[in-house]
Amino acid sequence: MLFQIYGENAGYQLLGWLLVFVGLVVTNELARRSKKGGIFFFMLVPAALTVYFAAIYIGAARGAEWALTNQTYTNMNSWFHYAKLYAATAGCIGFMMLKYKWGVGKTEWFKVFPFAIVALNILIAVASDFESGIKGAQAMKEFGDRWWLSSENVWLYGGWWNWLNGIAGIVNILCMTGWWGIYSSKKQEDMLWPDMIWLYILAYDLWNFEYTYLNLPTHAWYCGLALLLAPTFASAFWNKGGWIQNRANTLAIWCMFAQVFPLFQDQGVFATLPVLYADGVMNPAVRPTAVDPTMQGVIAIIALAVNVLVLTVIIKRAITQKKNPYKNEIFTDTKDFQEAMARAQ
């Protein structure tokens, strides 16, 4: 078992997961199907939130009680969350430029933007993984265990699994092929990356789930499982070739929600802990003593193994086809690729 879903709150935990999953699927559809939807979710809302965040930090600097006790300030103050929110939003805007052919979105060179922004997002997570690995090692020297308290008052258990998963993230970047094979769908609802087939999606989802499980353990039930499955679900059933756009959209929307309402997943009936906290408690004021990191290690090994396997497949195909897998598409003979291209302009 990965999460502690039992007892009187189990029904609420499952309901919370379903609400997040369905909410992300629906908002992604609203954002992708029209220019107005995309502009609202990825330009107007982030602009308003930027003003809101600035007001909170200005207020906190001045000692204002409302700001110092604001849940965004107390629960979501790490560099990672802000970096992820704005990097994901930048990706959404760039993808809109490509699918609607706005400005540089018409140019050939800008087609490499999806690779660049996805790689940046992955590297942000890799840096966070390595940070946790380092702090876990420091804690071992100082306290005899691997627990360290994040700036958001969450106990994390840093170890070799962080290093393994960080390496998996770097390998995952190398698994993105056909960088210039970017298209707009016939209805201009989607930016398509046909060479990003199910193999990459599987490798990415495993790596990213492990990232959340290690570094956002109190949120992983939602930002790990629900957030990753929402774009994968849409891509599998009706949005072939549009997975990376789905992923960016749902990630940005979730980051905005979680940044403003973190207590949804941090406290109350919807809060869900992983099995890492063996006694079922995560109290920032008390250093944990009971720990079960087994699944952290197992998933890290699986994530790295799958990413290496996918990269091996890519290398083999590149050699067989005598192609540079980054300049050229190498999965053109697959069903996923062909179904995506059938939707392209």
GIGITA-V459884 format. One record per helix or strand. SS is the DSSP state (helix for helix, strand for strand). FROM is the first residue (numbers start at 0). TO is the last residue. If there is no record, write none. Layout:
<<SS:FROM:TO> <SS:FROM:TO>>
//
This chain:
<<strand:2:2> <helix:6:31> <helix:34:60> <helix:64:67> <helix:70:74> <helix:78:99> <helix:102:105> <helix:108:142> <strand:146:148> <strand:154:156> <helix:159:173> <strand:182:184> <strand:190:191> <helix:197:214> <helix:219:236> <helix:242:259> <helix:262:265> <strand:273:273> <strand:276:276> <strand:290:290> <helix:293:320> <helix:334:340> <strand:343:343>>
//
